[in-house]
Amino acid sequence: MYIPKYYKVTNVDDIWDFVQNNSFGTIVTTAQGKPIATHLPLQLIKEGDTYYITGHIAYGNPQWRTFEACEDVLVMFQGPHAYISSSWYEKENVPTWNYQAVHVYGTASILNEEELKHDLTMLLQKYEKHRKNPVLWDKLSPQLLESQLKGIVGFKMKVGEIQASYKLSQNRNEKDYMNIIDQLRNEGDSNSKQMAELMEKRLKDEI
């Protein structure tokens, strides 16, 4: 991923927080030189000093057969994004787009049945534990679980290279920056509002 110096993120803790909060990602591999991508809910797991991205994919999806054959598997995570009009700048310029994106490269392997069950248990815990009637692993019937497990393949990717770009108008002067935040709040869509909040948080974090 091309990352201008203004937007490069190197704080690993910040990057992992981002991944945890934007964990519906895209996994990319290749088969005979052709890229293949699948959009999946993913988890970040730490074992000792090593990080892994884990998830599962439909058995009928041929991409899982490419995992162990690929030297580099790419997983992409994306946060809020918003159009930035150059009419919001003090001086003439061109429009642009603000966004947050993280690319993680690594090597993938297939989970055995017990590893897959453990991963699914944690996934349900993450998304169900706060609900009024949580659907947790031990509350589902063994018959249902057994039939569903036959239809999926679990995997984990050992994290190697990490690339992160947060393009939040860091290259603009203070007046432009504050005006962009105000204008984004007035856009009336959720992505613009979230981008305004991110830009404002960035200012507070720097104080």
Stockholm file with secondary structure:
# STOCKHOLM 1.0

chainA/1-207         MYIPKYYKVTNVDDIWDFVQNNSFGTIVTTAQGKPIATHLPLQLIKEGDTYYITGHIAYGNPQWRTFEACEDVLVMFQGPHAYISSSWYEKENVPTWNYQAVHVYGTASILNEEELKHDLTMLLQKYEKHRKNPVLWDKLSPQLLESQLKGIVGFKMKVGEIQASYKLSQNRNEKDYMNIIDQLRNEGDSNSKQMAELMEKRLKDEI
#=GR chainA/1-207 SS CCCCGGGBCCCHHHHHHHHHHTCEEEEEEEETTEEEEEEEECEEEEETTEEEEEEEEETTCGGGGGTTTCSCEEEEEEEEEEEECGGGSSSCCCCEEEEEEEEEEEEEEECCHHHHHHHHHHHHHHHHTTSSSCCCGGGSCHHHHHHHHTTEEEEEEEEEEEEEEEESSTTSCHHHHHHHHHHHHTSCSHHHHHHHHHHHHHHHHHC
#=GC SS_cons         CCCCGGGBCCCHHHHHHHHHHTCEEEEEEEETTEEEEEEEECEEEEETTEEEEEEEEETTCGGGGGTTTCSCEEEEEEEEEEEECGGGSSSCCCCEEEEEEEEEEEEEEECCHHHHHHHHHHHHHHHHTTSSSCCCGGGSCHHHHHHHHTTEEEEEEEEEEEEEEEESSTTSCHHHHHHHHHHHHTSCSHHHHHHHHHHHHHHHHHC
//
